[in-house]
């Protein structure tokens, strides 16, 4: 019996150690992301428990009716990474009532090993609200972290899911994945 227990513990430990530590999935059934909005932005960050891409639960940014078109919002989460490696982020998005000029973004910014901004440019996939017409659409961003310049000091990628340039409406995010390309 002890041998069986040891075998199960060994197999479980091996499986956990063999998993890719940079692989992350989130169905947004709860909020484990942070958020940020520009000083002039008017709106809310919500957990929508009624809607979702594949089941109920999605992150929602509800743009307030008095939001200036220069107002920006995003959910944020940081992921450990290594320079020279390639990473992918995938998220499903749905928009309702956004200005046609508004765009939904999935972006990365470089942070050092202590989580401080490096001053790297934002790398992003953007889609105008006017082309996200029929329900849920997928945004994909693939990025190789350079191993030169400021990027060589990268310890984390700050991932952002956001909306810019809209004075009304809402955007939903669901079924997020982050993983390293092998």
trRosetta pair geometry for C-beta under 8 A, 3 or more apart (Angstrom, degrees):
i j d omega theta_ij theta_ji phi_ij phi_ji
1 4 5.7 -52 -153 32 34 112
1 5 6.6 33 151 -17 66 104
2 5 5.7 -53 -149 37 35 112
2 6 6.3 35 153 -18 67 106
3 6 5.7 -54 -146 39 31 111
3 7 6.2 35 153 -22 64 106
4 7 5.6 -53 -148 35 30 114
4 8 6.5 30 154 -18 64 104
5 8 5.8 -54 -149 35 31 110
5 9 6.4 29 153 -17 65 107
6 9 5.7 -55 -146 38 32 111
6 10 6.1 34 155 -21 66 108
7 10 5.7 -54 -146 37 29 113
7 11 6.3 27 157 -17 65 106
8 11 5.9 -54 -145 38 29 109
8 12 6.2 29 156 -18 64 109
9 12 5.9 -57 -147 38 28 111
9 13 6.2 27 156 -18 64 109
10 13 5.9 -57 -146 38 27 109
10 14 6.3 29 155 -20 64 108
11 14 5.7 -54 -147 36 30 113
11 15 6.4 31 155 -20 64 105
12 15 5.9 -55 -150 35 30 111
12 16 6.5 27 154 -16 64 107
13 16 5.8 -57 -149 38 31 110
13 17 6.2 25 156 -14 66 110
14 17 5.9 -60 -144 41 28 107
14 18 6.1 22 160 -18 66 113
15 18 6.0 -61 -142 39 27 107
15 19 6.9 40 156 -37 61 97
16 19 6.1 -45 -158 10 32 114
19 23 6.6 -107 170 44 93 126
20 23 4.1 84 82 -19 106 111
20 179 6.6 64 104 -149 146 91
20 180 6.0 -150 -174 36 133 106
21 80 7.1 -23 125 71 110 124
22 79 6.2 84 -150 170 87 113
22 80 6.4 -121 -96 78 92 78
22 81 6.6 81 -124 -94 139 63
22 87 6.9 -94 156 -115 136 110
22 178 7.0 -93 162 128 78 95
22 179 6.4 121 112 -142 85 40
22 180 4.7 68 79 -29 132 107
23 177 8.0 -20 -164 -168 74 88
23 178 7.2 169 -147 92 31 63
23 179 4.5 23 -113 -111 76 95
23 180 7.3 -86 -62 15 73 78
24 79 6.5 -128 3 -112 144 121
24 176 7.7 -16 117 119 94 97
24 177 7.0 158 87 -155 59 44
24 178 4.4 5 53 54 103 101
24 179 7.3 -166 27 -65 58 65
25 175 7.9 -21 -166 -163 91 58
25 176 7.0 160 -155 90 45 60
25 177 5.2 -7 -104 -104 77 78
25 178 7.9 -162 -69 26 40 64
26 32 6.9 -137 -129 49 132 114
26 33 7.9 96 162 -44 168 106
26 175 7.8 172 86 -138 54 18
26 176 4.5 -2 56 58 97 105
26 177 7.9 -171 23 -72 65 40
27 52 7.6 33 172 -160 89 132
27 54 7.4 -90 -138 75 106 93
27 55 6.5 2 -179 70 129 126
27 57 6.1 62 132 89 88 125
27 174 7.0 12 -167 -169 53 83
27 175 5.9 10 -119 -91 62 60
28 31 7.5 25 -152 -87 75 53
28 47 7.2 -173 170 -138 89 87
28 52 7.3 -178 77 -121 106 105
28 57 5.1 172 104 140 72 91
28 58 5.2 56 104 -126 140 30
28 59 4.9 -109 -143 -26 136 80
28 173 6.6 147 -69 101 158 79
28 174 5.3 -111 35 -119 133 62
28 175 7.5 -79 10 -33 103 36
28 176 7.0 87 -41 1 102 104
29 55 7.6 -27 -80 121 105 121
29 56 7.7 75 -115 98 83 66
29 57 3.9 -10 -102 -167 52 172
30 47 6.8 -8 -143 -132 32 151
30 57 7.5 -27 -30 -157 40 132
31 45 7.9 102 -133 143 146 107
31 47 5.0 -116 -41 -68 105 118
31 59 6.7 104 -106 -104 89 97
32 77 7.5 49 111 -104 80 129
33 59 6.7 -5 39 -101 136 151
33 75 4.3 41 129 177 142 109
33 76 6.3 149 180 63 96 34
33 77 4.7 -78 -121 -53 88 106
33 161 7.6 -17 -174 30 164 117
34 75 7.1 143 80 -165 41 60
34 76 4.7 -33 74 67 94 94
34 77 6.9 150 21 -76 79 56
35 45 4.3 -68 -100 -82 171 165
35 73 7.3 -9 -174 -172 107 86
35 74 6.9 175 -151 95 66 43
35 75 5.2 -40 -97 -106 81 55
35 76 6.5 157 -102 13 23 84
36 73 7.5 165 91 -154 52 45
36 74 5.5 -6 59 61 90 86
36 76 5.7 37 -3 -19 108 129
36 160 7.8 -53 43 -126 117 114
37 41 3.9 -118 171 70 112 142
37 43 6.9 -178 -122 58 151 96
37 45 7.9 -149 -41 -42 115 107
37 71 7.0 6 -177 -177 102 95
37 72 6.6 175 -151 93 59 54
37 73 4.6 -11 -104 -104 95 73
37 74 7.6 162 -82 19 54 56
38 41 4.6 109 56 -25 76 107
38 70 7.3 -94 98 132 159 79
38 71 5.5 -160 58 -144 114 54
38 72 4.6 75 -19 42 115 84
38 73 7.7 -94 8 -61 76 49
40 68 5.5 -24 143 34 123 125
40 70 6.3 23 79 89 139 101
40 71 5.3 -124 100 -87 83 87
41 64 7.9 125 163 25 64 108
41 67 6.0 11 -156 -138 59 104
41 68 7.8 -105 -95 44 43 79
41 71 3.4 129 -103 -165 70 108
41 72 6.1 -99 -73 48 132 35
41 73 5.7 154 -176 -62 154 85
42 63 7.5 70 87 -175 69 60
42 64 3.5 -85 129 61 94 136
42 65 7.7 -60 112 52 129 40
42 66 4.9 -9 74 80 169 83
42 67 4.2 -146 54 -79 88 71
42 68 7.7 95 7 1 102 63
42 71 6.4 -75 16 -116 62 168
43 61 6.3 44 142 176 136 81
43 62 5.5 -177 -166 93 94 56
43 63 4.5 -49 -96 -123 138 33
43 64 4.3 -142 -74 -15 58 82
43 67 5.6 12 -41 -75 103 136
43 71 7.2 138 -2 139 113 139
43 73 5.8 -66 75 -64 134 147
44 61 7.5 171 86 -154 46 47
44 62 4.7 1 54 54 92 105
44 64 7.3 95 -14 -59 76 93
45 59 7.5 -20 -169 -172 86 96
45 60 7.5 148 -163 84 41 57
45 61 6.1 -19 -104 -103 63 69
45 73 7.1 -177 -74 -173 91 121
45 75 6.8 131 -142 -82 123 87
46 59 7.5 143 82 -166 51 50
46 60 4.3 -24 69 68 99 106
46 61 7.6 170 23 -85 80 22
46 62 5.9 34 0 -10 126 111
47 57 7.1 -17 -179 -150 95 77
47 58 7.8 154 -162 78 53 36
47 59 6.6 -40 -106 -106 58 52
47 60 7.1 157 -109 18 9 92
48 51 5.0 -12 134 42 127 96
48 52 7.6 180 98 -59 97 72
48 57 7.3 148 86 -147 61 27
48 58 4.8 -18 62 64 107 87
48 59 7.4 94 16 180 88 4
48 60 4.2 79 -30 -32 113 130
48 172 6.1 -58 36 -118 147 113
49 56 5.9 40 174 157 55 112
49 57 5.9 1 -124 -91 53 65
50 56 6.3 -47 -147 -145 13 113
51 56 6.9 100 59 -136 8 69
51 58 5.3 -46 97 21 86 130
51 60 7.9 85 57 -72 120 121
51 94 7.3 -116 157 67 134 148
51 172 5.9 -67 106 -126 130 162
52 55 5.1 -44 108 91 144 48
52 56 4.7 170 5 -129 129 19
52 57 5.0 32 -83 48 136 47
52 58 4.7 -179 -98 -41 65 99
52 172 7.9 -137 -97 166 37 133
52 174 5.1 140 -153 -124 70 150
52 175 7.9 106 -179 -32 91 93
53 58 7.0 108 -13 -90 76 119
53 92 4.0 49 -80 101 157 157
53 94 7.4 179 -77 -29 85 117
53 136 4.6 112 -116 -130 95 160
53 174 4.0 176 0 92 105 134
53 175 4.9 -81 63 0 135 123
54 92 7.8 121 -9 10 91 162
54 174 7.2 166 22 142 70 125
54 175 5.6 61 24 -70 110 137
57 174 7.2 125 100 -124 63 107
58 94 7.6 -13 -175 34 164 114
58 172 4.3 30 138 -174 140 108
58 173 6.2 158 -175 68 90 39
58 174 4.2 -56 -112 -69 98 105
59 75 5.5 -1 165 -54 154 159
59 161 6.9 87 86 96 141 142
59 172 7.0 145 77 -158 49 56
59 173 4.5 -16 61 58 103 100
59 174 7.3 179 21 -70 71 55
60 170 5.7 0 -171 -177 102 120
60 171 7.2 161 -150 83 56 44
60 172 5.2 -21 -97 -101 79 73
60 173 7.7 -168 -73 19 34 72
61 73 4.7 148 -154 112 137 140
61 74 7.9 -27 -79 -91 148 24
61 75 7.5 -136 -58 -32 108 92
61 162 7.1 61 -39 -143 165 50
61 163 5.3 -169 90 11 144 123
61 170 6.4 170 86 -153 52 68
61 171 5.1 3 52 53 100 91
62 170 4.7 -20 -107 -102 61 109
63 67 4.9 -88 -178 22 90 158
63 71 7.5 138 -144 94 100 126
63 73 7.2 -150 -90 3 80 139
63 98 7.1 90 16 -110 144 82
63 102 7.9 -95 -45 -123 165 151
63 163 6.6 -99 -62 106 117 144
63 166 5.4 -89 -92 104 174 105
63 167 7.0 156 150 160 129 14
63 168 5.6 155 97 -163 116 10
63 169 5.4 23 40 61 119 58
63 170 6.4 -160 11 -81 77 47
63 171 7.9 55 -26 -3 103 87
64 67 4.7 126 63 -41 77 96
65 167 7.7 39 -166 154 36 81
65 168 6.1 28 -115 -106 56 92
67 71 4.5 -103 -172 46 96 151
67 166 7.3 26 101 102 131 62
67 167 5.2 -179 81 -142 83 52
67 168 7.2 176 45 -61 109 40
68 71 5.1 122 61 -25 70 96
68 167 6.7 -31 -157 -105 15 97
69 99 6.9 -32 -117 35 104 165
69 101 7.1 14 -156 90 127 127
69 102 7.9 -127 -145 -80 85 81
69 165 5.3 22 177 -152 87 56
69 166 6.8 59 -131 -50 70 5
69 167 5.1 -48 -71 -51 72 98
70 165 7.4 14 -94 -95 29 61
71 167 7.8 102 33 -102 113 57
72 162 6.3 28 179 171 90 135
72 163 7.3 -177 -149 90 57 50
72 164 4.7 -4 -111 -105 95 85
72 165 7.9 14 -85 -25 82 56
73 162 5.5 175 94 -148 53 91
73 163 5.4 6 56 50 98 86
73 164 8.0 -170 29 -72 59 51
74 105 7.2 -46 -101 73 118 108
74 107 7.7 -45 -136 39 150 113
74 160 4.1 5 173 -170 144 104
74 161 6.0 146 -159 69 81 38
74 162 3.0 -46 -90 -75 90 118
74 163 7.6 176 -77 17 63 50
75 160 7.0 150 74 -155 48 53
75 161 4.5 -9 53 57 100 100
75 162 7.1 -171 19 -70 58 68
75 173 6.8 -125 27 39 140 153
76 158 5.9 -11 -162 -177 108 99
76 159 6.9 150 -153 79 53 53
76 160 5.3 -16 -98 -100 78 74
76 161 7.9 -162 -69 22 36 70
77 158 7.7 158 82 -156 28 57
77 159 5.3 -18 66 59 78 102
78 111 6.1 -27 -135 29 133 150
78 115 6.5 112 102 -126 177 95
78 156 4.3 21 178 171 115 133
78 157 6.8 168 -150 83 67 39
78 158 4.9 -34 -94 -99 88 62
78 159 7.0 167 -98 12 30 75
79 87 7.4 149 101 -160 137 151
79 156 6.2 145 70 -157 35 79
79 157 5.3 -14 58 56 92 88
79 159 6.2 38 -4 -18 110 116
79 178 5.5 -131 -86 146 161 152
80 155 6.7 -39 -137 161 75 70
80 156 5.7 -50 -96 -98 42 75
81 85 6.5 -155 -173 69 87 115
81 87 5.9 -62 -118 -47 126 144
81 145 5.5 133 141 -34 130 155
81 154 6.1 -25 84 136 108 113
81 155 7.3 134 55 159 66 22
81 156 6.3 113 18 -132 87 23
81 157 5.0 44 -9 -16 142 98
81 180 7.8 155 -127 -89 82 105
82 85 4.8 61 73 5 90 126
82 145 7.0 162 96 65 34 139
82 154 7.8 137 -154 95 14 95
83 145 4.9 -115 -117 120 47 108
83 146 6.5 -24 -153 103 98 35
83 147 3.8 119 146 -99 114 76
83 151 6.0 126 -118 138 110 84
83 152 5.2 43 -115 -130 168 45
83 153 7.9 60 -49 9 133 17
83 154 5.4 127 -66 48 88 102
84 144 7.5 -18 -169 -180 21 96
84 145 6.7 -33 10 81 28 85
84 146 7.8 28 -69 -176 47 21
84 147 4.1 11 -56 -44 91 129
85 144 7.1 -157 112 -145 22 70
85 145 6.1 11 57 35 64 104
85 180 5.8 -22 162 -147 124 116
85 181 7.7 170 175 50 78 78
86 142 6.5 16 178 -180 106 93
86 143 6.9 176 -150 92 67 31
86 144 4.3 -36 -92 -91 83 78
86 145 7.7 -167 -89 7 33 68
86 180 6.9 113 80 -163 55 67
86 181 4.1 -23 92 38 111 121
87 108 7.7 123 83 -101 124 153
87 142 7.3 179 91 -149 40 53
87 143 5.8 -18 61 64 83 80
87 144 7.9 147 14 -95 64 31
87 145 6.9 38 2 -27 110 100
87 157 6.4 -158 71 3 160 156
87 178 6.8 5 180 -172 108 86
87 179 7.2 172 -152 93 69 29
87 180 5.5 -44 -100 -101 70 59
87 181 7.1 -142 -83 -4 18 83
88 140 7.0 -19 -166 -167 98 91
88 141 7.1 157 -154 85 50 51
88 142 4.8 -13 -101 -101 82 80
88 143 8.0 157 -85 19 39 63
88 177 7.5 0 111 111 96 96
88 178 7.1 174 89 -146 55 43
88 179 5.6 -14 58 62 97 75
88 180 7.7 156 15 -109 81 11
88 181 6.1 92 -24 -54 108 91
89 106 5.8 -168 106 169 122 121
89 108 7.3 166 -3 -60 138 105
89 140 7.3 162 86 -153 54 45
89 141 4.8 -1 55 56 97 98
89 159 5.8 157 -106 -133 154 129
89 176 7.2 -16 -169 -166 88 91
89 177 7.1 167 -151 88 44 55
89 178 5.0 -5 -103 -101 79 81
90 138 6.3 -10 -168 -169 95 108
90 139 7.3 164 -151 85 46 53
90 140 5.1 -5 -104 -105 80 78
90 141 8.0 -168 -71 25 43 62
90 175 7.9 -39 117 122 94 85
90 176 7.0 159 86 -152 56 44
90 177 4.6 3 52 53 100 99
90 178 8.0 -167 23 -69 65 42
91 106 5.7 172 31 -101 120 131
91 138 7.3 156 84 -151 33 62
91 139 5.4 -11 63 57 83 98
91 161 6.0 -114 151 -111 176 124
91 173 5.4 -14 174 -160 127 99
91 174 7.3 131 -171 61 79 32
91 175 7.0 148 -145 82 50 61
91 176 4.6 -3 -100 -103 93 79
91 177 7.7 -171 -68 23 55 59
92 136 4.8 8 178 -174 115 115
92 137 7.0 155 -154 78 67 25
92 138 5.5 -40 -98 -94 66 66
92 139 7.8 167 -100 16 17 74
92 173 7.2 135 76 -161 56 47
92 174 4.8 -35 70 70 107 83
92 175 4.8 35 9 51 117 107
93 104 5.2 123 -176 156 159 159
93 127 7.3 158 66 59 147 133
93 132 6.3 -54 107 -138 106 150
93 136 7.0 144 71 -150 29 65
93 137 5.8 -30 63 66 82 77
93 138 7.7 138 16 -110 77 17
93 139 5.7 37 -7 -14 122 112
93 171 6.2 -16 -164 -173 103 101
93 172 6.7 149 -156 79 51 58
93 173 5.8 -16 -99 -100 74 64
93 174 7.9 167 -79 23 30 72
94 132 7.1 180 -135 161 32 120
94 135 6.1 -43 -117 -177 112 42
94 136 4.9 -50 -66 -89 103 62
94 137 7.4 135 -83 15 55 69
94 171 7.2 156 80 -158 45 54
94 172 4.5 -7 57 54 95 109
94 174 7.7 12 2 9 105 112
95 98 4.8 -51 -178 5 124 125
95 102 7.7 161 -151 97 144 123
95 104 6.5 -134 -66 -48 120 130
95 129 4.8 -147 153 -141 168 94
95 132 4.8 91 15 94 115 127
95 169 6.5 27 -179 159 91 133
95 170 7.2 172 -152 91 54 48
95 171 5.0 -20 -102 -104 79 77
95 172 7.6 -161 -75 19 34 73
96 169 5.7 -180 95 -160 53 92
96 170 5.2 1 57 55 96 88
96 171 7.9 -177 23 -79 65 36
96 172 7.9 40 -2 -12 101 103
97 168 5.7 -80 144 130 102 100
97 169 3.4 -176 95 -105 77 89
97 170 6.7 41 52 14 103 69
98 102 4.2 -104 169 62 114 146
98 129 3.8 -119 91 -140 127 161
98 163 7.0 -126 -120 -156 137 131
98 166 4.4 -46 -159 -135 91 150
98 168 6.8 175 -121 87 34 65
98 169 3.6 -132 -68 78 52 159
98 170 7.4 -128 -58 37 90 23
98 171 6.7 31 -60 -60 136 92
99 102 4.5 113 61 -22 81 101
99 129 6.6 105 77 51 43 144
99 165 6.9 -106 75 134 125 73
99 166 4.4 -178 26 -130 96 74
99 167 5.8 59 -39 25 131 76
99 168 6.4 104 -42 41 83 84
99 169 7.1 -150 -12 3 54 129
100 128 6.9 22 172 168 61 113
100 129 6.2 -141 -130 76 26 97
100 130 3.9 41 -150 -69 85 117
101 128 7.2 -57 -144 -145 23 107
101 129 7.7 5 60 33 22 106
101 130 7.8 32 -50 -25 29 116
101 165 5.2 -93 126 146 92 119
101 166 7.2 172 79 -84 72 65
102 128 7.2 118 81 -157 45 62
102 129 4.3 28 76 -12 95 132
102 163 6.1 6 179 -174 114 98
102 164 6.7 168 -154 86 67 43
102 165 5.0 -177 -109 92 50 75
102 166 2.9 17 -93 -63 136 108
102 169 7.0 -156 33 53 167 135
103 126 4.7 28 159 -177 133 105
103 127 6.3 163 -157 78 87 31
103 128 5.0 -51 -96 -96 91 48
103 129 6.5 -131 -89 -23 36 74
103 163 7.4 170 88 -149 35 56
103 164 5.7 -14 60 59 80 91
103 165 6.1 29 14 48 79 117
104 126 7.1 154 77 -154 45 57
104 127 5.3 -17 58 62 95 88
104 129 6.6 107 -23 -76 93 72
104 132 6.7 24 11 -21 135 154
104 139 6.9 -133 116 -59 111 146
104 162 7.2 170 -156 93 52 42
104 163 5.6 -26 -102 -97 62 74
104 171 5.4 160 -104 -141 113 147
105 124 4.9 -16 -163 -169 109 132
105 125 7.1 149 -154 77 57 50
105 126 5.0 -19 -99 -100 82 78
105 160 6.7 6 109 107 107 102
105 161 7.4 175 90 -150 62 30
105 162 4.9 -10 56 63 100 88
105 163 7.3 179 15 -81 82 24
105 164 6.5 32 -14 -1 123 108
106 124 6.4 150 77 -155 45 75
106 125 4.8 -4 57 54 100 99
106 139 4.5 155 -11 128 135 132
106 140 7.7 85 75 4 154 1
106 141 4.9 -158 111 -20 111 127
106 159 7.5 -14 -171 -169 76 92
106 160 7.4 166 -153 85 32 59
106 161 6.0 2 -106 -105 69 68
107 122 5.0 -3 -172 -178 134 105
107 123 6.4 150 -157 79 74 46
107 124 3.6 -27 -97 -95 95 99
107 125 7.5 -161 -73 25 55 56
107 141 7.2 174 -97 -107 25 169
107 159 7.2 154 83 -156 48 47
107 160 4.5 -11 60 55 97 104
107 162 7.2 -23 14 23 113 111
108 122 7.2 151 73 -160 43 59
108 123 4.7 -14 58 61 97 100
108 124 7.3 -174 19 -74 60 57
108 141 6.7 178 -19 136 105 140
108 143 5.5 -127 32 37 153 163
108 157 4.5 -28 -153 -170 109 117
108 158 6.9 134 -158 67 50 52
108 159 6.0 -21 -96 -97 70 60
108 160 7.7 -168 -71 16 24 82
109 117 6.7 -23 147 -130 125 93
109 118 8.0 175 160 38 82 87
109 120 6.2 156 -164 73 65 97
109 122 5.4 -35 -80 -103 92 71
109 123 7.7 171 -76 20 42 73
109 157 7.1 136 61 -163 37 63
109 158 4.5 -18 58 55 93 108
109 160 7.2 41 -5 -15 103 117
110 117 7.6 95 88 -158 62 54
110 118 4.3 -39 107 37 106 131
110 120 3.7 56 26 18 118 145
110 145 7.3 121 -102 -139 108 104
110 150 6.6 137 88 128 150 100
110 151 5.7 -130 -94 -114 158 64
110 153 7.7 95 158 77 125 78
110 154 4.4 -84 -150 -101 107 108
110 156 7.8 131 -164 80 45 55
110 157 6.7 -38 -99 -108 47 62
110 158 7.7 -77 1 12 4 88
111 115 5.2 -3 167 -147 135 36
111 116 6.3 142 -161 64 83 28
111 117 6.1 -50 -106 -91 73 37
111 118 6.4 -171 -114 -17 19 93
111 154 6.9 77 59 -143 41 70
111 155 6.4 -67 103 60 77 80
111 156 4.1 -20 67 68 114 100
111 157 7.1 172 18 -100 90 13
111 158 5.4 90 -30 -35 118 99
112 115 7.1 -54 68 15 65 16
112 116 5.0 -7 35 56 108 86
112 118 5.7 126 -47 -73 82 96
112 153 5.1 -28 -111 145 93 105
112 154 7.0 -106 -101 -115 39 27
112 155 5.3 42 164 10 37 109
112 156 7.7 8 75 24 17 86
113 153 7.7 -101 -14 173 84 75
113 155 3.2 140 -86 -69 54 159
113 156 7.5 130 -112 -15 30 86
114 155 7.3 89 0 44 38 150
115 155 7.6 -76 -56 80 45 118
115 156 6.1 14 -102 25 62 147
117 120 8.0 -142 -177 22 76 74
117 158 7.9 -32 -98 -6 80 144
118 150 4.7 141 156 169 115 111
118 151 7.4 128 118 -84 156 36
118 153 5.8 159 -119 79 130 112
118 154 6.6 -71 -24 -83 157 71
119 150 5.9 -106 71 -143 88 161
120 150 5.2 -167 -73 103 87 125
120 151 5.9 85 -107 -76 137 77
120 154 7.5 4 -27 -79 153 111
122 160 7.8 -34 -146 33 118 135
123 141 7.2 131 126 -174 94 123
123 143 5.2 100 123 -113 151 143
124 141 6.9 -59 -152 -111 32 140
124 160 7.8 -39 -104 67 111 106
125 139 5.1 156 104 -176 128 100
125 140 6.4 131 -78 75 172 38
125 141 4.3 -141 -13 -77 115 94
127 131 6.1 -110 -179 72 93 112
127 132 5.9 88 130 -49 122 108
127 137 7.2 -140 145 104 166 135
127 139 6.1 -132 -7 -96 127 108
128 131 5.2 79 70 8 89 99
128 132 7.6 -169 97 -4 47 87
129 132 5.8 -64 -149 39 41 105
129 166 6.5 70 -25 -85 151 134
129 169 7.3 85 -151 100 154 164
129 171 7.8 -108 -104 -84 106 109
130 133 7.6 6 168 -66 39 92
132 137 5.1 -130 -129 23 90 135
136 174 7.2 -54 -128 51 129 120
142 181 7.1 49 -150 -45 111 133
143 157 7.6 134 80 -123 133 150
145 151 5.7 -178 -179 179 74 111
145 154 5.3 -121 -168 72 131 154
145 157 7.1 -126 -82 -66 121 113
146 149 6.4 18 109 42 134 101
146 151 3.9 78 64 84 92 151
146 152 7.0 -59 115 -56 79 67
147 151 7.0 -91 -76 109 18 100
147 152 5.1 68 -174 -108 47 83
148 151 6.6 27 65 60 44 102
148 152 5.5 34 -99 -51 10 114
149 152 6.2 142 59 -6 36 97
150 153 6.1 -57 -172 30 50 108
150 154 7.9 76 135 -49 66 85
151 154 5.3 -15 -169 -24 56 120
154 157 7.1 25 -174 -67 125 69
159 178 6.6 -101 -61 -92 160 138
161 173 4.8 42 166 -100 145 162
161 176 7.4 -85 -65 -96 144 133
163 166 5.9 -45 162 27 114 124
163 171 4.7 164 -66 6 129 142
166 169 5.8 -60 162 44 136 113
173 176 6.7 27 158 -59 106 109
